[in-house]
Amino acid sequence: MSKATRATVALGKAGIAFTVHTYDYDPDADSIGLQAAAALGEDPGRVLKTLMALVDGKPACVILPSDREVSMKRLAAAFGGKAAQMMKPAEAERIAGYKVGGISPFGQMRPVRTVLEQEAVAHELVYMNGGQRGLQVRLAPRDAVAVLGAIVAPIVA
C-alpha cells in the first residue's frame, strides 16, 4: 500500500504535521469507520469518517466521529441551507476523486465546502482517511479545520 496519496501530499504541501497509520480494510464491515477504529485500537470518537452530501443540491464534505450519525437538518443548517441528503456513492467518488471507503477530505479533485462536527475538535489528535482504503492520517483537528477552511458545527443526530 502506498503511503503517498493526494491527501498526504496535500497535507505535506500545507505544512501540516501528521502521521500515517495503516490497517487491514474490511470491505464487508457494517461500518467502515468503526472497523477502522477497532483495527487501529482507537476510540471511535477519535476516528473520523468522511461523508459526501448535497446541501440544497450543492456538494459538501462532512466529517464526524465514526460512532455517530449525521443529522440532515443540522447539516443543512450548518451551511445556511434548507435541505441535505447523502450523495450517491458513484457521485461521491467522481467529485472527491477517491473510492468509497477511502474518501479523504484532503486533496479532493474538486474542493467543496466542508463541515467538521464540533465534538471532534475537543480531541488533541484525531484520525481521518488518508485517501486510500486502509490508510488513516493522525493530526490535530484544528489543523484539519485550517487546511480545509472547514466550518465547525454541531451536525450529529
Buried (B, 14 or more C-beta within 10 A) or exposed (E): EEEEBBBBEBBEEBEBEBEBBBBEBBEEBEEBBBBBBBBBEBBBBBBBBBBBBBBEEEBBBBBBBBBBEBBBEBBBBBBEBEEBEBBEEEEBBBBBBBEBBBBBBBBBEEEBBBBBBBBBBEBEBBBBBBBBBBBBBBBBBEBBBEBBEBBBBEBBE
